[in-house]
């Protein structure tokens, strides 16, 4: 049998995991409630809001949201915008991060400091100038107004720079001796090693682009070009008396972000852990 010390250690583990389970259920319950309520009818919700399920699962609520509210179209638009922003930010962050980490040029540190300083500028300060630029380019109410202005990210560049500085210089020097140029070294050596950092940047960029609301609200006017956050606001305004439809739309918007984080969380945590502060 167990000794006194082993029993104490076992009880401590049981207590620890029990507390973690309870805390986890507290955080997960709102999501369970959201999904369960989206599969009920409005009378069932108002009759007993605390019950998780009604008489039957009403998947037709999702069909109504996708077809009648046109959330399917909004999700396609958001997917196009998100993929464009994510791809652009990863490419520009890789290029900028490599330049600031490995290439010495006049004013490098000053330029990096000024670039990182843009993170502190509130979005509301540049909102009107950006809108005027979109008007000048003729991009108002077009999806490129949601993609092109966000192809660069100072935080992503800094993330890649920090990761690249952890790669031994001997690898780069060996590649130089074999006749490789800067771009070959970047794409053949640094990028394959930067998987965790790229996954971290992918997750951050995806969540930002998918959940963006203020800028699409300003730049997009026609419903044909709405993104999911605008569609969700439209549902809340037109179907506020039907909680199942509102929560069905909310579930559709949230599921992609949850799936992305679940699949990338291992690399996300690894990327954050390996890109600490390094001068």
LUMDRENSE-783184 format. One record per residue: x, y, z of N, C-alpha, C in turn; residue in one letter. Coordinates in Angstrom, 3 decimals. Layout:
nxx, nyy, nzz, caxx, cayy, cazz, cxx, cyy, czz, type
X, Y, Z, X, Y, Z, X, Y, Z, A
...
This chain:
nxx, nyy, nzz, caxx, cayy, cazz, cxx, cyy, czz, type
0.848, -1.195, 0.000, 0.000, 0.000, 0.000, 0.886, 1.248, 0.000, X
0.219, 2.379, -0.004, 0.950, 3.650, -0.047, 1.447, 4.023, 1.344, X
2.619, 4.628, 1.362, 3.121, 5.181, 2.620, 2.415, 6.501, 2.907, X
2.655, 7.055, 4.115, 2.000, 8.296, 4.491, 2.384, 9.426, 3.531, X
3.649, 9.478, 3.148, 4.086, 10.521, 2.216, 3.454, 10.372, 0.849, X
3.352, 9.131, 0.377, 2.743, 8.895, -0.929, 1.263, 9.223, -0.923, X
0.580, 8.892, 0.213, -0.843, 9.222, 0.303, -1.043, 10.729, 0.302, X
-0.171, 11.447, 1.008, -0.279, 12.901, 1.026, -0.055, 13.496, -0.352, X
0.930, 12.951, -1.087, 1.198, 13.442, -2.439, 0.037, 13.147, -3.375, X
-0.572, 11.933, -3.205, -1.708, 11.556, -4.037, -2.904, 12.457, -3.773, X
-3.177, 12.723, -2.499, -4.293, 13.603, -2.157, -4.067, 15.017, -2.686, X
-2.816, 15.474, -2.640, -2.505, 16.811, -3.159, -2.776, 16.882, -4.656, X
-2.380, 15.817, -5.381, -2.628, 15.805, -6.819, -4.119, 15.763, -7.126, X
-4.861, 14.947, -6.358, -6.312, 14.853, -6.570, -6.964, 16.211, -6.324, X
-6.562, 16.874, -5.241, -7.108, 18.196, -4.931, -6.748, 19.203, -6.016, X
-5.494, 19.164, -6.464, -5.021, 20.103, -7.491, -5.806, 19.943, -8.782, X
-5.906, 18.701, -9.275, -6.616, 18.477, -10.535, -8.118, 18.679, -10.380, X
-8.641, 18.428, -9.174, -10.053, 18.703, -8.930, -10.361, 20.182, -9.046, X
-9.502, 21.008, -8.454, -9.687, 22.463, -8.544, -9.563, 22.920, -9.991, X
-8.568, 22.385, -10.725, -8.393, 22.752, -12.130, -9.613, 22.361, -12.961, X
-10.188, 21.202, -12.656, -11.378, 20.754, -13.388, -12.545, 21.697, -13.148, X
-12.744, 22.096, -11.901, -13.841, 23.011, -11.575, -13.648, 24.360, -12.264, X
-12.418, 24.888, -12.207, -12.130, 26.164, -12.859, -12.332, 26.050, -14.371, X
-11.891, 24.917, -14.944, -12.073, 24.713, -16.376, -13.535, 24.686, -16.770, X
-14.357, 24.005, -15.975, -15.794, 23.940, -16.255, -16.442, 25.323, -16.157, X
-15.988, 26.127, -15.205, -16.523, 27.488, -15.066, -16.257, 28.295, -16.329, X
-15.056, 28.145, -16.898, -14.705, 28.899, -18.103, -15.370, 28.318, -19.345, X
-15.573, 27.009, -19.386, -16.141, 26.363, -20.572, -17.659, 26.489, -20.615, X
-18.301, 26.595, -19.450, -19.767, 26.593, -19.410, -20.400, 27.654, -20.298, X
-19.912, 28.905, -20.331, -20.552, 29.894, -21.225, -20.570, 29.457, -22.685, X
-19.515, 28.770, -23.135, -19.486, 28.290, -24.509, -20.492, 27.155, -24.710, X
-20.571, 26.261, -23.722, -21.558, 25.178, -23.803, -22.969, 25.762, -23.828, X
-23.216, 26.745, -22.968, -24.532, 27.393, -22.920, -24.848, 28.070, -24.247, X
-23.857, 28.726, -24.851, -24.060, 29.415, -26.130, -24.479, 28.422, -27.218, X
-23.727, 27.324, -27.338, -24.021, 26.340, -28.377, -25.366, 25.664, -28.117, X
-25.627, 25.310, -26.862, -26.885, 24.635, -26.529, -28.083, 25.534, -26.788, X
-27.988, 26.794, -26.418, -29.094, 27.733, -26.623, -29.330, 27.988, -28.099, X
-28.272, 27.946, -28.907, -28.436, 28.162, -30.346, -29.209, 27.030, -31.013, X
-29.376, 25.907, -30.316, -30.097, 24.755, -30.863, -31.498, 24.628, -30.280, X
-32.003, 25.718, -29.667, -33.347, 25.728, -29.089, -34.226, 26.713, -29.850, X
-35.511, 26.689, -29.543, -36.428, 27.680, -30.101, -36.566, 28.840, -29.124, X
-37.031, 29.982, -29.608, -37.170, 31.150, -28.743, -38.119, 30.902, -27.567, X
-39.295, 30.265, -27.777, -40.179, 29.982, -26.625, -39.498, 29.113, -25.567, X
-38.689, 28.148, -25.997, -37.996, 27.289, -25.035, -36.965, 28.073, -24.241, X
-36.331, 29.046, -24.876, -35.346, 29.870, -24.176, -36.027, 30.712, -23.112, X
-37.130, 31.361, -23.469, -37.808, 32.239, -22.531, -38.551, 31.459, -21.439, X
-38.901, 30.214, -21.755, -39.589, 29.393, -20.767, -38.652, 28.966, -19.647, X
-37.459, 28.507, -20.014, -36.472, 28.080, -19.017, -35.083, 28.306, -19.603, X
-34.536, 29.460, -19.318, -33.273, 29.833, -19.932, -32.108, 28.994, -19.412, X
-32.227, 28.403, -18.237, -31.128, 27.645, -17.641, -31.016, 26.220, -18.172, X
-32.069, 25.717, -18.791, -31.995, 24.361, -19.336, -31.130, 24.370, -20.584, X
-30.267, 23.381, -20.703, -29.333, 23.379, -21.823, -29.988, 22.999, -23.144, X
-30.925, 22.073, -23.123, -31.499, 21.595, -24.369, -33.017, 21.668, -24.328, X
-33.602, 21.837, -25.532, -35.044, 21.845, -25.661, -35.558, 20.473, -26.031, X
-36.729, 20.445, -26.658, -37.327, 19.165, -27.035, -36.517, 18.471, -28.121, X
-35.933, 19.242, -29.009, -35.085, 18.663, -30.069, -34.023, 19.686, -30.462, X
-32.984, 19.198, -31.131, -31.916, 20.081, -31.579, -32.331, 20.762, -32.875, X
-32.388, 22.072, -32.855, -32.888, 22.839, -33.998, -31.709, 23.396, -34.813, X
-31.172, 22.527, -35.675, -30.069, 22.957, -36.539, -30.545, 23.921, -37.621, X
-31.879, 24.026, -37.782, -32.402, 24.968, -38.772, -32.095, 26.412, -38.392, X
-31.761, 26.659, -37.107, -31.352, 28.013, -36.719, -30.094, 28.426, -37.471, X
-29.177, 27.483, -37.653, -27.940, 27.774, -38.388, -28.230, 27.978, -39.874, X
-29.170, 27.191, -40.412, -29.542, 27.378, -41.815, -30.148, 28.764, -42.030, X
-30.949, 29.211, -41.058, -31.550, 30.543, -41.158, -30.491, 31.635, -41.128, X
-29.526, 31.469, -40.239, -28.457, 32.467, -40.133, -27.607, 32.490, -41.398, X
-27.279, 31.317, -41.948, -26.417, 31.252, -43.122, -27.107, 31.746, -44.388, X
-28.398, 31.478, -44.506, -29.104, 31.797, -45.747, -29.881, 33.114, -45.643, X
-30.761, 33.214, -44.657, -31.601, 34.414, -44.548, -30.786, 35.642, -44.175, X
-29.935, 35.519, -43.182, -29.111, 36.641, -42.741, -27.889, 36.799, -43.640, X
-27.598, 35.779, -44.471, -26.472, 35.803, -45.408, -25.124, 35.728, -44.696, X
-25.082, 35.067, -43.534, -23.824, 34.932, -42.810, -22.814, 34.094, -43.590, X
-23.290, 33.202, -44.448, -22.388, 32.420, -45.272, -21.532, 33.313, -46.158, X
-22.158, 34.324, -46.767, -21.422, 35.277, -47.597, -20.431, 36.075, -46.757, X
-20.857, 36.466, -45.565, -19.976, 37.240, -44.692, -18.756, 36.407, -44.268, X
-18.972, 35.119, -44.059, -17.857, 34.250, -43.661, -16.867, 34.076, -44.812, X
-17.360, 34.013, -46.040, -16.464, 33.927, -47.202, -15.630, 35.195, -47.303, X
-16.285, 36.359, -47.162, -15.553, 37.632, -47.207, -14.488, 37.691, -46.119, X
-14.857, 37.272, -44.919, -13.922, 37.317, -43.800, -12.762, 36.357, -44.022, X
-13.037, 35.197, -44.601, -11.972, 34.243, -44.890, -10.971, 34.823, -45.880, X
-11.465, 35.493, -46.926, -10.584, 36.117, -47.912, -9.717, 37.185, -47.249, X
-10.353, 38.036, -46.454, -9.620, 39.108, -45.779, -8.600, 38.534, -44.806, X
-9.012, 37.550, -44.018, -8.132, 36.977, -42.996, -6.923, 36.296, -43.616, X
-7.140, 35.497, -44.658, -6.016, 34.816, -45.308, -5.050, 35.824, -45.924, X
-5.587, 36.896, -46.521, -4.729, 37.924, -47.092, -3.895, 38.629, -46.043, X
-4.532, 38.997, -44.926, -3.814, 39.687, -43.852, -2.780, 38.768, -43.213, X
-3.162, 37.545, -42.937, -2.246, 36.601, -42.286, -1.022, 36.333, -43.166, X
-1.258, 36.031, -44.443, -0.140, 35.755, -45.348, 0.765, 36.973, -45.479, X
0.167, 38.149, -45.638, 0.959, 39.368, -45.783, 1.779, 39.676, -44.547, X
1.170, 39.555, -43.372, 1.892, 39.871, -42.142, 3.022, 38.880, -41.874, X
2.810, 37.616, -42.189, 3.876, 36.625, -41.971, 5.055, 36.904, -42.904, X
4.782, 37.179, -44.174, 5.865, 37.438, -45.130, 6.630, 38.702, -44.753, X
5.925, 39.801, -44.496, 6.610, 41.054, -44.164, 7.327, 40.955, -42.823, X
6.774, 40.203, -41.883, 7.436, 40.037, -40.584, 8.715, 39.218, -40.730, X
8.682, 38.186, -41.569, 9.886, 37.397, -41.807, 10.988, 38.247, -42.445, X
10.622, 39.033, -43.451, 11.603, 39.875, -44.126, 12.154, 40.944, -43.189, X
11.248, 41.639, -42.490, 11.681, 42.689, -41.577, 12.448, 42.144, -40.392, X
11.983, 41.016, -39.843, 12.659, 40.423, -38.700, 14.066, 39.981, -39.043, X
14.238, 39.406, -40.237, 15.582, 38.979, -40.654, 16.494, 40.184, -40.858, X
15.953, 41.243, -41.476, 16.765, 42.434, -41.722, 17.234, 43.063, -40.414, X
16.342, 43.201, -39.452, 16.704, 43.832, -38.182, 17.569, 42.922, -37.308, X
17.506, 41.618, -37.530, 18.276, 40.691, -36.698, 19.663, 40.417, -37.252, X
19.812, 40.386, -38.594, 21.056, 39.893, -39.187, 21.791, 40.896, -40.078, X
21.103, 41.894, -40.591, 21.742, 42.819, -41.523, 22.081, 44.119, -40.796, X
23.328, 44.534, -40.888, 23.757, 45.796, -40.279, 23.688, 46.903, -41.339, X
22.932, 47.942, -41.049, 22.832, 49.085, -41.951, 22.662, 50.346, -41.117, X
23.012, 51.501, -41.650, 22.959, 52.754, -40.879, 21.552, 53.042, -40.352, X
21.471, 53.351, -39.068, 20.190, 53.713, -38.464, 19.276, 52.546, -38.169, X
19.831, 51.329, -38.184, 18.988, 50.140, -37.987, 18.243, 50.179, -36.657, X
18.952, 50.437, -35.570, 18.329, 50.421, -34.247, 17.319, 51.559, -34.098, X
17.634, 52.724, -34.669, 16.699, 53.855, -34.600, 15.429, 53.549, -35.377, X
15.588, 52.986, -36.572, 14.411, 52.638, -37.381, 13.557, 51.606, -36.660, X
14.201, 50.615, -36.052, 13.454, 49.600, -35.307, 12.699, 50.222, -34.135, X
13.349, 51.131, -33.425, 12.700, 51.791, -32.282, 11.491, 52.600, -32.733, X
11.638, 53.346, -33.829, 10.522, 54.143, -34.345, 9.388, 53.236, -34.837, X
9.771, 52.143, -35.482, 8.763, 51.205, -35.987, 7.976, 50.585, -34.839, X
8.674, 50.166, -33.796, 7.999, 49.594, -32.636, 7.172, 50.639, -31.909, X
7.599, 51.897, -32.003, 6.833, 52.965, -31.359, 5.450, 53.155, -31.943, X
5.253, 52.692, -33.190, 3.926, 52.819, -33.794, 2.883, 51.960, -33.079, X
3.347, 50.967, -32.324, 2.407, 50.122, -31.583, 1.647, 50.948, -30.546, X
2.282, 52.004, -30.043, 1.671, 52.822, -28.988, 0.680, 53.840, -29.525, X
0.571, 53.976, -30.843, -0.363, 54.944, -31.422, -1.762, 54.344, -31.437, X
-2.742, 54.962, -30.775, -4.108, 54.415, -30.772, -4.689, 54.399, -32.190, X
-5.477, 53.383, -32.473, -6.055, 53.259, -33.815, -6.955, 54.442, -34.149, X
-7.625, 54.988, -33.146, -8.533, 56.114, -33.394, -7.791, 57.336, -33.933, X
-6.491, 57.443, -33.659, -5.712, 58.585, -34.136, -5.517, 58.514, -35.648, X
-5.330, 57.313, -36.185, -5.066, 57.163, -37.615, -6.319, 56.771, -38.395, X
-7.461, 56.686, -37.743, -8.681, 56.229, -38.403, -9.083, 57.161, -39.550, X
-9.160, 58.463, -39.282, -9.580, 59.419, -40.309, -8.559, 59.532, -41.435, X
-7.240, 59.659, -41.140, -6.271, 59.673, -42.250, -6.336, 58.417, -43.120, X
-6.525, 57.260, -42.495, -6.623, 56.027, -43.276, -7.869, 56.031, -44.158, X
-8.963, 56.542, -43.618, -10.201, 56.607, -44.409, -10.013, 57.513, -45.623, X
-9.341, 58.660, -45.423, -9.084, 59.570, -46.541, -8.186, 58.916, -47.589, X
-7.228, 58.121, -47.145, -6.375, 57.401, -48.090, -7.183, 56.390, -48.896, X
-8.091, 55.684, -48.250, -8.916, 54.714, -48.963, -9.823, 55.405, -49.981, X
-10.328, 56.591, -49.618, -11.147, 57.357, -50.559, -10.308, 57.769, -51.763, X
-9.076, 58.227, -51.508, -8.188, 58.655, -52.593, -7.839, 57.492, -53.520, X
-7.670, 56.295, -52.954, -7.334, 55.125, -53.767, -8.559, 54.486, -54.420, X
-9.756, 54.915, -54.004, -10.972, 54.317, -54.540, -11.253, 52.942, -53.973, X
-10.798, 52.703, -52.743, -10.941, 51.387, -52.124, -12.073, 51.308, -51.102, X
-12.818, 52.373, -50.917, -13.931, 52.319, -49.973, -14.960, 51.305, -50.458, X
-15.444, 50.496, -49.532, -16.420, 49.444, -49.806, -15.833, 48.333, -50.681, X
-14.514, 48.148, -50.587, -13.859, 47.049, -51.275, -13.012, 46.272, -50.270, X
-12.872, 44.965, -50.501, -12.166, 44.123, -49.541, -10.687, 44.456, -49.424, X
-10.093, 45.036, -50.470, -8.668, 45.380, -50.367, -8.409, 46.448, -49.313, X
-9.440, 47.238, -48.979, -9.272, 48.228, -47.914, -9.134, 47.560, -46.550, X
-9.546, 46.285, -46.448, -9.416, 45.541, -45.197, -8.150, 44.693, -45.165, X
-7.450, 44.608, -46.299, -6.267, 43.750, -46.384, -4.978, 44.558, -46.468, X
-4.865, 45.388, -47.486, -3.592, 46.044, -47.792, -3.077, 46.931, -46.659, X
-3.920, 47.735, -45.977, -3.375, 48.570, -44.893, -2.806, 47.770, -43.726, X
-3.127, 46.478, -43.646, -2.719, 45.678, -42.484, -1.705, 44.601, -42.839, X
-0.995, 44.784, -43.949, -0.004, 43.787, -44.354, 1.284, 43.880, -43.545, X
1.457, 44.954, -42.801, 2.673, 45.151, -42.009, 2.303, 45.213, -40.531, X
3.127, 44.635, -39.704, 2.882, 44.634, -38.267, 4.199, 44.759, -37.513, X
4.299, 45.779, -36.690, 5.533, 45.999, -35.925, 5.748, 44.888, -34.908, X
4.683, 44.449, -34.271, 4.820, 43.392, -33.268, 5.280, 42.083, -33.903, X
4.778, 41.766, -35.107, 5.206, 40.560, -35.799, 6.662, 40.632, -36.223, X
7.090, 41.802, -36.692, 8.494, 41.989, -37.059, 9.398, 41.803, -35.849, X
8.989, 42.364, -34.719, 9.776, 42.219, -33.489, 9.816, 40.770, -33.038, X
8.699, 40.072, -33.161, 8.650, 38.653, -32.785, 9.638, 37.837, -33.615, X
9.639, 38.052, -34.924, 10.563, 37.315, -35.792, 12.013, 37.713, -35.519, X
12.245, 38.994, -35.284, 13.602, 39.439, -34.980, 14.127, 38.731, -33.744, X
13.321, 38.664, -32.702, 13.758, 38.017, -31.472, 14.059, 36.537, -31.692, X
13.250, 35.888, -32.516, 13.482, 34.463, -32.770, 14.745, 34.264, -33.606, X
14.930, 35.092, -34.624, 16.089, 34.934, -35.498, 17.395, 35.176, -34.756, X
17.369, 36.016, -33.726, 18.592, 36.278, -32.969, 19.011, 35.083, -32.132, X
18.106, 34.124, -31.937, 18.460, 32.914, -31.178, 19.110, 31.850, -32.061, X
19.069, 32.033, -33.393, 19.656, 31.048, -34.310, 21.166, 31.281, -34.385, X
21.961, 30.237, -34.202, 23.427, 30.402, -34.219, 23.923, 31.019, -35.526, X
24.864, 31.947, -35.402, 25.419, 32.598, -36.589, 26.229, 31.631, -37.438, X
26.685, 30.530, -36.827, 27.485, 29.563, -37.573, 26.702, 28.977, -38.753, X
25.397, 28.805, -38.595, 24.579, 28.286, -39.691, 24.599, 29.241, -40.874, X
24.455, 30.527, -40.566, 24.456, 31.539, -41.619, 25.824, 31.632, -42.294, X
26.884, 31.583, -41.504, 28.241, 31.679, -42.052, 28.554, 30.474, -42.938, X
28.100, 29.291, -42.530, 28.321, 28.092, -43.343, 27.595, 28.206, -44.681, X
26.370, 28.781, -44.650, 25.617, 28.964, -45.892, 26.319, 29.962, -46.805, X
26.886, 31.017, -46.229, 27.640, 31.992, -47.019, 28.823, 31.326, -47.719, X
29.496, 30.474, -46.995, 30.658, 29.789, -47.572, 30.252, 28.873, -48.723, X
29.011, 28.393, -48.693, 28.519, 27.537, -49.774, 27.949, 28.337, -50.936, X
28.000, 29.678, -50.838, 27.557, 30.530, -51.940, 26.114, 30.980, -51.864, X
25.437, 30.772, -50.737, 24.036, 31.188, -50.603, 23.942, 32.692, -50.400, X
22.887, 33.308, -50.953, 22.660, 34.728, -50.736, 21.687, 34.932, -49.577, X
21.323, 36.195, -49.323, 20.463, 36.501, -48.173, 19.109, 35.802, -48.275, X
18.478, 35.878, -49.434, 17.141, 35.301, -49.575, 17.176, 33.774, -49.447, X
18.211, 33.155, -49.976, 18.329, 31.703, -49.844, 18.492, 31.307, -48.389, X
19.325, 32.046, -47.662, 19.531, 31.758, -46.240, 18.224, 31.920, -45.465, X
17.489, 32.985, -45.797, 16.231, 33.237, -45.090, 15.228, 32.118, -45.331, X
14.966, 31.777, -46.607, 13.899, 30.831, -46.931, 14.306, 29.375, -46.746, X
15.605, 29.078, -46.854, 16.035, 27.688, -46.742, 16.493, 27.313, -45.332, X
16.932, 28.279, -44.539, 17.463, 27.975, -43.209, 16.600, 28.568, -42.108, X
16.373, 29.885, -42.165, 15.685, 30.555, -41.068, 14.196, 30.215, -41.006, X
13.535, 30.250, -42.157, 12.090, 29.987, -42.154, 11.753, 28.586, -41.649, X
12.431, 27.504, -42.093, 12.112, 26.177, -41.548, 12.324, 26.070, -40.041, X
13.303, 26.823, -39.518, 13.561, 26.790, -38.081, 12.586, 27.662, -37.290, X
11.883, 28.549, -37.984, 11.017, 29.529, -37.309, 9.580, 29.054, -37.199, X
9.353, 27.745, -37.259, 7.989, 27.220, -37.182, 7.192, 27.725, -35.986, X
7.730, 27.649, -34.756, 6.974, 28.140, -33.596, 6.637, 29.631, -33.679, X
7.607, 30.437, -34.137, 7.359, 31.878, -34.259, 6.315, 32.165, -35.334, X
6.371, 31.437, -36.446, 5.385, 31.627, -37.510, 3.998, 31.213, -37.031, X
3.917, 30.112, -36.289, 2.625, 29.677, -35.745, 2.065, 30.708, -34.776, X
2.942, 31.304, -33.976, 2.501, 32.353, -33.055, 1.967, 33.547, -33.821, X
2.712, 33.978, -34.847, 2.270, 35.115, -35.653, 0.991, 34.784, -36.404, X
0.877, 33.554, -36.897, -0.346, 33.135, -37.594, -1.556, 33.252, -36.677, X
-1.414, 32.764, -35.454, -2.532, 32.806, -34.509, -2.930, 34.238, -34.179, X
-1.948, 35.084, -33.875, -2.235, 36.474, -33.522, -2.880, 37.207, -34.693, X
-2.321, 37.042, -35.888, -2.851, 37.730, -37.069, -4.248, 37.237, -37.408, X
-4.458, 35.922, -37.291, -5.779, 35.358, -37.600, -6.842, 35.918, -36.660, X
-6.546, 35.901, -35.371, -7.528, 36.387, -34.403, -7.820, 37.869, -34.622, X
-6.788, 38.649, -34.927, -6.985, 40.078, -35.153, -7.841, 40.321, -36.397, X
-7.479, 39.678, -37.515, -8.195, 39.922, -38.769, -9.628, 39.397, -38.708, X
-9.816, 38.232, -38.110, -11.155, 37.632, -38.065, -12.096, 38.434, -37.169, X
-11.576, 38.983, -36.086, -12.427, 39.679, -35.116, -12.475, 41.195, -35.322, X
-11.828, 41.692, -36.361, -11.815, 43.142, -36.599, -13.230, 43.664, -36.836, X
-13.550, 44.803, -36.225, -14.908, 45.348, -36.338, -14.936, 46.839, -36.670, X
-14.146, 47.647, -35.948, -14.214, 49.093, -36.121, -13.846, 49.509, -37.542, X
-12.696, 49.017, -38.054, -12.277, 49.420, -39.390, -13.241, 48.922, -40.474, X
-13.699, 47.668, -40.468, -14.711, 47.265, -41.462, -15.984, 48.096, -41.364, X
-16.356, 48.490, -40.156, -17.557, 49.305, -39.988, -17.412, 50.647, -40.699, X
-16.184, 51.165, -40.749, -15.918, 52.445, -41.404, -15.712, 52.277, -42.907, X
-14.966, 51.250, -43.301, -14.546, 51.116, -44.697, -15.547, 50.391, -45.583, X
-16.392, 49.546, -44.993, -17.332, 48.744, -45.789, -18.750, 49.269, -45.587, X
-19.454, 49.486, -46.690, -20.791, 50.077, -46.618, -21.891, 49.139, -47.105, X
-21.637, 48.372, -48.159, -22.673, 47.495, -48.701, -22.645, 46.144, -48.006, X
-23.816, 45.557, -47.827, -23.901, 44.269, -47.136, -23.224, 43.142, -47.912, X
-23.094, 43.308, -49.198, -22.442, 42.265, -49.998, -20.983, 42.084, -49.600, X
-20.378, 43.121, -49.023, -18.968, 43.056, -48.624, -18.788, 43.019, -47.112, X
-19.856, 42.787, -46.377, -19.755, 42.701, -44.913, -18.829, 41.554, -44.501, X
-18.217, 41.710, -43.326, -17.478, 40.622, -42.686, -18.322, 40.099, -41.528, X
-17.847, 39.039, -40.863, -18.689, 38.358, -39.882, -19.043, 39.238, -38.680, X
-18.132, 40.116, -38.268, -18.447, 40.971, -37.118, -19.573, 41.935, -37.452, X
-19.589, 42.450, -38.677, -20.703, 43.296, -39.099, -21.984, 42.484, -39.230, X
-21.845, 41.258, -39.743, -23.017, 40.394, -39.850, -23.604, 40.059, -38.492, X
-22.724, 39.845, -37.514, -23.193, 39.541, -36.166, -23.929, 40.734, -35.569, X
-23.415, 41.941, -35.795, -24.102, 43.147, -35.329, -25.446, 43.288, -36.028, X
-25.497, 42.900, -37.300, -26.755, 42.949, -38.056, -27.771, 41.975, -37.475, X
-27.312, 40.788, -37.094, -28.199, 39.797, -36.485, -28.740, 40.307, -35.154, X
-27.859, 40.874, -34.354, -28.282, 41.383, -33.044, -29.297, 42.502, -33.183, X
-29.170, 43.297, -34.244, -30.125, 44.382, -34.445, -31.456, 43.908, -34.990, X
-31.424, 42.932, -35.910, -32.658, 42.490, -36.543, -33.350, 41.335, -35.856, X
-32.589, 40.554, -35.060, -33.165, 39.368, -34.422, -32.918, 39.371, -32.911, X
-32.937, 40.567, -32.315, -32.657, 40.656, -30.880, -33.704, 39.931, -30.041, X
-34.894, 39.719, -30.605, -35.947, 39.011, -29.869, -35.854, 37.504, -30.053, X
-34.846, 37.043, -30.786, -34.664, 35.611, -31.023, -33.253, 35.208, -30.604, X
-33.056, 34.968, -29.307, -31.714, 34.601, -28.813, -31.082, 33.411, -29.518, X
-31.820, 32.360, -29.895, -31.172, 31.237, -30.587, -30.484, 31.651, -31.883, X
-31.093, 32.546, -32.655, -30.483, 32.983, -33.906, -29.236, 33.826, -33.643, X
-29.319, 34.687, -32.635, -28.165, 35.509, -32.285, -26.999, 34.627, -31.849, X
-27.286, 33.632, -31.012, -26.220, 32.754, -30.514, -25.741, 31.783, -31.589, X
-26.599, 31.441, -32.535, -26.149, 30.614, -33.662, -25.126, 31.386, -34.497, X
-25.416, 32.660, -34.743, -24.453, 33.496, -35.456, -23.167, 33.663, -34.676, X
-23.283, 33.842, -33.369, -22.099, 33.984, -32.516, -21.248, 32.720, -32.550, X
-21.897, 31.562, -32.524, -21.175, 30.288, -32.567, -20.401, 30.141, -33.873, X
-21.038, 30.510, -34.986, -20.372, 30.427, -36.279, -19.141, 31.328, -36.339, X
-19.223, 32.482, -35.687, -18.101, 33.424, -35.693, -16.969, 32.942, -34.798, X
-17.303, 32.330, -33.671, -16.300, 31.946, -32.684, -15.586, 30.643, -33.042, X
-16.299, 29.690, -33.634, -15.726, 28.360, -33.877, -14.392, 28.405, -34.626, X
-14.252, 29.158, -35.725, -12.948, 29.169, -36.423, -11.800, 29.645, -35.541, X
-12.029, 30.658, -34.711, -10.957, 31.164, -33.853, -10.575, 30.136, -32.796, X
-11.564, 29.428, -32.249, -11.276, 28.394, -31.251, -10.485, 27.256, -31.872, X
-10.870, 26.829, -33.070, -10.172, 25.730, -33.738, -8.733, 26.113, -34.061, X
-8.533, 27.330, -34.543, -7.173, 27.774, -34.866, -6.303, 27.771, -33.626, X
-6.829, 28.277, -32.521, -6.020, 28.320, -31.304, -5.755, 26.918, -30.764, X
-6.743, 26.022, -30.831, -6.548, 24.663, -30.329, -5.462, 23.930, -31.120, X
-5.468, 24.100, -32.442, -4.484, 23.409, -33.274, -3.103, 24.049, -33.166, X
-3.054, 25.352, -32.868, -1.766, 26.050, -32.869, -1.242, 26.347, -31.474, X
-1.975, 25.938, -30.422, -1.588, 26.363, -29.080, -0.212, 25.821, -28.671, X
0.117, 24.587, -29.078, 1.419, 24.026, -28.736, 2.543, 24.883, -29.299, X
2.420, 25.224, -30.586, 3.451, 26.035, -31.234, 3.390, 27.473, -30.755, X
2.186, 27.944, -30.409, 2.028, 29.304, -29.907, 2.783, 29.473, -28.594, X
2.594, 28.542, -27.673, 3.280, 28.607, -26.378, 4.786, 28.461, -26.563, X
5.196, 27.548, -27.457, 6.620, 27.355, -27.717, 7.231, 28.602, -28.337, X
6.481, 29.233, -29.239, 6.984, 30.433, -29.888, 7.153, 31.578, -28.920, X
6.189, 31.771, -28.009, 6.289, 32.823, -27.015, 7.460, 32.550, -26.062, X
7.648, 31.265, -25.713, 8.711, 30.921, -24.759, 10.111, 31.091, -25.340, X
10.230, 30.907, -26.657, 11.547, 30.965, -27.282, 11.868, 32.322, -27.893, X
10.967, 33.269, -27.778, 11.228, 34.615, -28.334, 11.198, 35.643, -27.219, X
11.934, 35.361, -26.156, 11.999, 36.280, -25.033, 12.812, 37.522, -25.368, X
12.963, 38.399, -24.389, 13.696, 39.636, -24.607, 15.158, 39.320, -24.854, X
15.643, 39.740, -26.027, 17.044, 39.529, -26.380, 17.516, 40.752, -27.147, X
18.602, 41.359, -26.723, 19.092, 42.564, -27.380, 19.836, 42.209, -28.660, X
